[in-house]
């Protein structure tokens, strides 16, 4: 069975229009992953950190930047220069593709997902979405990934609108499902 070219052109036009809408509305998306107590394990730099970097690079589409502690905090057994997390900032085409995958694939795959709370948007208009495990992303294969992120993954899309009320409407227009 063949699909008519008129139908394909209409679908292609709708997809392009959606991507243009996302690119106009969102300034950047920041993907953060904390390493937690895994950073204190023996051979963390040689074995665990490369696997975490590989997983974040697979889901973000680019290599993340390693974030180190700026100063030592004895109560947390944290030393200056110790790796505390990874961060990738997405802009342009990678940002649009990542946001589209987030809304259409990742959020529906989340266990017991009933929508994102309105309180997840801060006063600056940034939406904070947290995931406890990285396996909701289809790019990460549970058989290949031997590491579980202890602090989870935090995704922060930042819209160009600076007011909280306007950013809620913008996120709803982009397809983010909020709790009712």
N, C-alpha and C positions, 0 to 999 in steps of 0.2 A: 504494500500500500504506500503510495507516494503522498507526501504532504505538498499542498499547493505552494508555489513561491509567494503568492500574495499573503498567505497566512504566516509564512516564515518571515517575510519582510515586516509584517505588523508586530510580531513577537520581538524581532530584533530591534525595532524602533522603540518599543516599550522598555526593553532592557537598557538600551542606551540612554533613554530619557531618565530612567531611575538612577543610573550611575551618575549622570550629570547633576541630578538633584542632590545626591549624596555629596558629590564633590563641592557643590556650592554651599552646602549647609555645614559640613564638618571641616574644622581647621586641621586637626590631627588626632591620631589615636595612639595612646601610650599603652604598651603591654609590659607589665611588671611581674616578676616572679621572685619571691623570697626563697632563700635556701634554708633559713632557720638553723636548727641544730646540726643539720647535715654538713654545714660549713666547718664544724669542729671535729669531724671524723678524720681518722687517719687516711691518708692518700686521697683527700677530697679533691685537691687540685689536679691529680693525675687521672682519676677514674670518674668521680661523680660529676664534677663541673663540666667536662666535655659532653657528657650525656644530656645534662640539663640545657646546655647551650645548643646542642643539636635539636632537642625537642622544641625549644622556643623559636629557633630559626625555622623549623619546619612549619610551625603554626603561624608565625608572623611574616614569613617570606623574606626575612633578612636576618643577619647575624646580630644578636643582642649585645649591648654594652655591659660589661661587668661592673657592678657597683660595689665599691669597697667602703668600709667604715672610715669615717673621717677622724674619729677619736675613740680612744678606748673607754669602755664602760664596764667596770669590774663586776657590778651586780648582774650583768647579762653574760659575763665571761666573754666579752667582746674585746678584741685587740685592734689597734689601729692598723689599717691596711687589709684586714681580713675581709673576704668576700661575703657580702650580706644579701646580694640579689643580682638580678639581671634586668635590663630595661631595653626595649626596642620602641622607637618612635616612628610611626608610619605616617607618611604623607603621600599625596598624589594617587596614582593608580593602585599601589599596594594597599593604601588606606581604604579606597573604595571597594576593592575586592575583599579585603578582610572584613569590612563592615557588612557587606552583602552576605558573606558566609556566616558571620556571627548571627545575623537576624534570621536567615533562612534555614541554617543547618544546626548550628551549635546550641542556640537557646531551646529549640524544640527537643534536642537530644538530652537535655539536662533532666535528671531524675526529679520527679515531683515538682516540675516547674509550673508555677501559677501566675507568673508575671513578675516584673521588677517593681519594687516599691518606689513611690514618688520621693521618698526620703533619700533615695540613692543619688539624687541630683543635688549638688552643692549650690551655694549662693552665686558662684561664678558661672554656672550653667554646665559644669562637667558632670557626666554620668559615670558612676563608679559601679562596675559589674565585677563580682568576684566569683571564682570557681574554686572549689576545694580540691578537685582533681583535674588533671590535664587530659584525661581520656575521653572527655566529651568532644574534643576536637578530632575530626576524622583524620587529620594529618599525622597524629601520633598513634602508633601501633602499640597496643599493650604488650604484645609478645616481644617487641624489639626494645621498648623502653623499660629499663630495669630500675629507674629512679622515680619515686613519687615525691612531688614537691610538698614539703612539709607545711609551708605557709600558703600554698595555692597560687593561683594566677589572678591578677587584678587587671582589668581592661578599662581604660578611661578614654572614651571618645569625647572630644572637646568641640562644641559647636562654636560658630562665629558669633552667635548671639550671646551677650554677656548677662542678660537678666534671666533669673530662674524661671519665671512664669512663661516667658517666650521660648525658652529652651525646652520646656516640657512639651509645648505644642510642636516644636520642631522635631523632637524625638518621636512623637506620635506620628507625625507626617512621614517620617522615614521608616516606620514599621516596627519600632521598639514596642513590645507588648508590656503594658503596665498593669499592675493589680487594679481591680475595680473596687 
